[in-house]
Amino acid sequence: MRWWKAVGLAGAAGVVATGVIVVRAERRRRAYTPEQVREQLHTRFAQATAAESALSPAEREPTRAHRLRERLRTVLRRRSMS
């Protein structure tokens, strides 16, 4: 058997294995009812908001809008001083 045939067979086996993994994950995902999915999302959201509210304002990472606002404020201050 030539080496390129072995490489081709190994590639095909890899594609098949990946397909099997994807199909298993899809079956697992489709096993949930819409109510279960909704409940899980609500639970994750509640956990995320609880964790965020537990942080003090100094520990929170500034949002993109906040950073942009601060940058604009700095630029406008510089212009008003000139």
ABEGO torsion letter per residue (X at the ends): XBAAAAAAAAAAAAAAAAAAAAAAAAAAAAABBAAAAAAAAAAAAAAAAAAAAABBAAABBBBAAAAAAAAAAAAAAAAAAX
